[in-house]
Amino acid sequence: MKKDVMKGLFKHKTRSPVELVHHAHQLLLFLDTNTSSRENKREEKLSELSKTILEIRTILYGNGASEPNPDACSQLTREFFKEDTFRLLIISLPNLKLGPRQDATHVIANLQRQRVNSKLIASHYLENNIDLVDILMQGYEKEGDVALTYGAVARECIRHQSVARHVLESEHMKKFFEYVQIPNFEVASDAGATFKVEYAYDTTSFNFHSISFQVLMVELLTRHKSTVAEFLSKNYDWFFKEYNSLLESTSYFTRRRAVKLLGDMLLDRSNSAVMVRYVSSLDNMVILMNLLRDSNKTIQFETFNVFKLFVANQNKPPEVISILVTNKSKLLQFLSNFNSEKADEQFQADRRQVISEIITVGQEDRPCTSSDDCEVQC
């Protein structure tokens, strides 16, 4: 009986959501301001913080046996953004070990979606603390899995339109094109646990950092359609000059991701004006015609979904018509034999339409006089 009483006296008290956030705030503040404290003291605080973050994650996601409590989630969310605990957590991410850092990433991701009184508090907070977005973008320059963590957090934050607009209009956007094609990074062996990445079998071009940038670009350029359309219209020249370099990359993964995203952008109705401008360019069409020759069938399939827009354009410039006329026989031969595992009724209908258009193209127009100047090897 006495033992049971003693156990009750020392039983861990369950903390409320507000208490948990306050405790996390104090620990984060200590780690941020006491950088020169004793090593064992810092380790003790880090261990305590890791446990607290796990408790916070459990409130937000549930424990497997029970679903999250909406009221508890609202309390926790409100408190997180009240005294800059959110900022402190982001700044402290590099100090956390991989496991607690993943827990923290899940917490941050969940907070982006939490509504309090029907409002996304995270969106308003980030709009007023936009420098945090710059910190996340700069985190891409860090080494190893820390950069991947910042990438995951950044992708969650750009679900808010104000954040996406800031990134699109900043110098970070231009840096993305540098980051995407960085050939060598020292990546920790356990970094793969941070992301579930498609096409991971391609070891010749597989790079966690590059893939992280590409995934972020896909999210950034497809989520907020009106913002993206405005950005592409204002920045057409430099953006597509850089983007075309991705289509000509030596990395299979980069080419595959880039041509798929290009199709998604151009086929979106919000970008119709940009699409017309892009498919009216001879240089752009030549790049796509060369991509049709890629040895990978998936890249060929995604390329066809863009190439068909050049052919379908009812206001083709003379130089585009000339290239199509000069390469007519090769294009028809290629398209007649072209098929894909992804082929469906829509693909077959598009292929027949493209073949029909190429057969009739240029009948009233005069092609180039020199095949050496015009022919593209398809």
Beta strands, then each sheet from edge to edge (+ up, - down):
strand 1: 115-116
strand 2: 119-120
sheet 1: 1+ 2-
end
